[in-house]
Amino acid sequence: MEPEIVLYDLACTKNICFSPVVWRIRLMLNYKGIPYRTVFLEFPDIEPTLKELGLTPATSGPHYTVPSIHHLSSNTYLMGSELIAEFLESIYPDPTLPLTSELGREIATRARSVIGPVFGRLIMPRELNILSPRSQEYFRRTREATIGHTLENLLDPEKEEKAWSSVHDDITVTGELMLTNKKKGPFVLGASPSGTDFFIAGFLQSVRTVDEEVFLRMTSYPGHGDIYTACLPYMEKND
């Protein structure tokens, strides 16, 4: 089947998707059965490639990011997971995917504000292990400039255990929220997936690609493994 979408993704040495924000869109494409092909970009190639394609730079944060897509039939280029998700839902409404909900917003807010930053510290130094030399250099230079010390400084067992302890209660509460509608089905809202499920599953699949042990520990908490397992059918295409 000819692709209808070109998906610009972040490259790694495993030659599969590992970016959590790209996984949100990939899960949506897979769920809706939209044919697509992937262009993997190394970290230092993202900006020049997307700039050459004519994408409008973001006004805050990195100017050019993945995911980005090219919708071939309309010759539309879009960047950013939220904008892309809205576009896909409008162009491909069947099967429908609720992008958010009151419950979903509560889960996402908790995850982003408390859990996300800590797991960034746990995962970030390990990402080097799956990057090419060019991307390693870029990643190390930009991240170390932000945190003010080497990435290796984060790989301290005592600091990591303190990080886990600091978010234990929040992970548990967030996971219990994921199970609110478990009597209706395996997803956050019940029988069918939503954008929140893909937000959760995309994050967990990213963690798994980087470090299996962190993934196993994360999915031992309530809800997380349930949502991940429910989304597995939409993770088969990962490249």
C-alpha positions as MATLAB code, in Angstrom:
seq = 'MEPEIVLYDLACTKNICFSPVVWRIRLMLNYKGIPYRTVFLEFPDIEPTLKELGLTPATSGPHYTVPSIHHLSSNTYLMGSELIAEFLESIYPDPTLPLTSELGREIATRARSVIGPVFGRLIMPRELNILSPRSQEYFRRTREATIGHTLENLLDPEKEEKAWSSVHDDITVTGELMLTNKKKGPFVLGASPSGTDFFIAGFLQSVRTVDEEVFLRMTSYPGHGDIYTACLPYMEKND';
ca = [
       0.000    0.000    0.000;
       1.354    3.395   -0.977;
       2.064    5.705    1.963;
      -0.226    8.666    2.590;
       2.016   10.160    5.284;
       5.758   10.686    5.633;
       6.653   10.619    9.332;
       9.866   12.329   10.402;
      11.243   10.530   13.443;
      14.331   10.564   15.660;
      17.062    8.107   14.701;
      18.719    5.630   17.037;
      21.116    2.735   16.545;
      18.289    0.213   16.994;
      16.625    1.601   13.844;
      13.239    1.809   15.547;
      11.176    4.590   17.066;
      12.209    5.593   20.571;
      10.983    9.171   20.948;
       7.925    9.312   23.253;
       6.379   12.246   21.382;
       6.804   10.506   18.024;
       5.325    7.320   19.453;
       2.115    9.196   20.239;
       1.673    9.914   16.528;
       2.934    6.508   15.390;
       0.412    4.795   17.681;
      -2.330    6.946   16.202;
      -1.274    6.131   12.632;
      -1.158    2.427   13.439;
      -4.503    2.471   15.251;
      -6.231    4.207   12.367;
      -4.498    2.028    9.768;
      -3.054    5.000    7.892;
      -0.258    3.894    5.535;
       2.975    5.784    6.146;
       6.708    5.614    5.765;
       9.346    6.843    8.185;
      12.323    9.123    7.654;
      14.681    8.848   10.614;
      16.743   11.963   11.364;
      19.860   12.246   13.507;
      19.691   14.951   16.185;
      21.908   17.465   14.303;
      19.957   16.912   11.066;
      16.492   17.729   12.392;
      16.655   21.516   12.046;
      18.322   21.732    8.613;
      16.041   19.036    7.167;
      12.785   20.513    8.430;
      13.888   24.040    7.590;
      14.587   22.965    4.017;
      11.107   21.431    3.810;
       9.669   24.853    4.656;
       8.186   24.078    8.055;
       7.463   27.100   10.234;
       9.786   27.226   13.260;
       8.298   27.017   16.737;
       8.183   30.256   18.704;
       9.393   28.635   21.935;
      11.691   25.737   22.752;
      13.566   24.065   19.900;
      12.703   25.752   16.612;
      12.397   22.438   14.756;
      11.353   19.119   16.283;
       9.973   15.694   15.572;
       7.398   14.428   15.069;
       6.802   16.198   11.802;
       4.715   14.871    8.942;
       4.122   15.399    5.239;
       0.553   14.583    4.205;
       1.187   13.720    0.587;
      -2.221   14.196   -1.040;
      -2.686   17.711    0.347;
       1.053   18.527    0.365;
       0.661   19.616    3.992;
       3.643   19.772    6.346;
       3.042   19.865   10.103;
       5.287   19.795   13.187;
       4.452   18.934   16.795;
       2.461   16.028   18.220;
      -0.636   17.991   19.290;
      -1.064   19.781   15.966;
      -0.450   16.572   14.024;
      -2.908   14.598   16.161;
      -5.655   17.162   15.568;
      -4.961   17.097   11.831;
      -5.034   13.302   11.634;
      -8.267   13.087   13.597;
      -9.915   15.603   11.244;
      -8.712   13.895    8.044;
      -9.054   10.291    9.259;
     -12.024   10.302   11.693;
     -12.600    6.521   11.579;
     -11.939    4.903   13.969;
     -12.408    7.880   16.212;
      -9.774    8.708   18.821;
     -10.716   11.099   21.645;
      -7.575   13.184   21.920;
      -8.213   14.263   25.493;
     -10.709   14.147   28.341;
     -11.026   15.516   31.852;
      -9.488   12.321   33.239;
      -6.816   12.314   30.553;
      -5.818   15.888   31.308;
      -5.466   15.070   35.011;
      -3.241   12.077   34.244;
      -1.103   14.029   31.783;
      -0.710   16.995   34.122;
       0.436   14.766   36.965;
       2.818   12.862   34.722;
       4.361   15.958   33.174;
       4.721   18.025   36.335;
       6.095   15.456   38.757;
       7.001   12.147   37.146;
       8.315   13.441   33.829;
      11.207   15.561   35.116;
      12.483   12.776   37.384;
      12.343   10.180   34.635;
      14.105   12.578   32.342;
      17.017   12.374   34.740;
      16.844    8.585   34.887;
      16.571    8.078   31.136;
      18.562   10.983   29.696;
      22.074    9.687   30.470;
      21.133    6.239   29.160;
      19.958    7.597   25.807;
      23.605    7.978   24.798;
      23.788    4.183   24.549;
      21.431    4.061   21.581;
      22.622    7.127   19.645;
      25.081    7.307   16.772;
      28.403    9.115   17.395;
      27.108   12.277   15.646;
      23.944   12.342   17.719;
      25.855   11.486   20.881;
      28.039   14.552   20.437;
      25.035   16.810   19.825;
      23.022   15.277   22.668;
      25.858   15.484   25.179;
      26.747   19.071   24.259;
      23.193   20.411   24.443;
      22.043   18.472   27.517;
      25.164   19.086   29.574;
      24.925   22.805   28.811;
      21.407   22.716   30.273;
      22.088   20.661   33.413;
      25.537   22.131   34.141;
      27.423   18.862   34.573;
      28.187   15.631   32.739;
      25.451   13.140   31.937;
      27.448   10.481   33.743;
      26.991   12.449   36.963;
      23.330   11.422   36.878;
      24.244    7.727   36.909;
      24.586    7.490   40.656;
      22.712    4.567   42.284;
      22.012    6.480   45.485;
      20.672    9.505   43.593;
      18.554    7.247   41.411;
      16.967    5.511   44.391;
      16.173    8.905   45.886;
      14.580    9.880   42.575;
      12.397    6.753   42.593;
      11.422    7.370   46.222;
      10.518   10.997   45.507;
       7.901   10.028   42.903;
       6.665    6.724   44.352;
       3.405    8.130   45.681;
       2.754   10.229   42.583;
       3.328    7.281   40.236;
       0.972    5.168   42.321;
      -1.801    7.788   42.343;
      -1.383    8.455   38.613;
      -1.518    4.723   37.890;
      -4.689    4.326   39.928;
      -6.265    7.115   37.869;
      -5.436    5.105   34.735;
      -7.587    2.282   36.138;
     -10.648    4.474   36.774;
     -12.666    2.789   34.006;
     -11.125   -0.693   34.170;
     -14.558   -2.313   34.542;
     -15.502   -0.891   31.138;
     -12.324   -1.938   29.324;
      -8.510   -1.907   29.343;
      -7.999    1.731   28.328;
      -8.147    4.986   30.266;
     -11.697    5.730   29.092;
     -12.809    2.114   28.927;
     -13.276   -0.031   25.831;
     -11.411    2.079   23.260;
      -8.106    3.953   23.281;
      -7.705    7.692   23.577;
      -4.865   10.115   23.098;
      -4.050    9.663   26.790;
      -3.414    5.939   26.318;
      -0.993    6.723   23.509;
       0.689    9.377   25.668;
       1.256    6.743   28.388;
       2.199    3.875   26.090;
       4.511    6.074   24.014;
       6.390    7.164   27.112;
       6.718    3.585   28.376;
       7.847    2.236   25.004;
      10.478    4.969   24.855;
      11.716    3.981   28.310;
      11.771    0.317   27.281;
      13.858    1.031   24.197;
      16.403    2.935   26.269;
      16.537    0.731   29.386;
      14.574   -2.458   30.071;
      15.166   -2.370   33.839;
      13.701    1.097   34.239;
      10.741    0.009   32.104;
      10.087   -3.073   34.248;
      10.213   -1.042   37.421;
       7.876    1.573   35.965;
       5.324   -0.994   34.785;
       5.272   -2.641   38.210;
       3.206    0.324   39.401;
      -0.609    0.222   39.100;
      -2.087    1.007   35.707;
       1.077    1.508   33.708;
       1.536   -2.080   32.603;
      -2.193   -2.429   31.916;
      -2.274    0.519   29.515;
       0.982   -0.536   27.866;
      -0.302   -4.067   27.249;
      -3.598   -2.773   25.870;
      -1.692   -0.622   23.348;
       0.707   -3.356   22.166;
      -1.346   -4.166   19.031;
      -0.667   -0.613   17.814;
       3.088   -0.834   18.351;
       3.861   -3.551   15.824;
       5.004   -1.079   13.171;
       7.890    0.697   14.853;
      10.087    1.716   11.941;
];
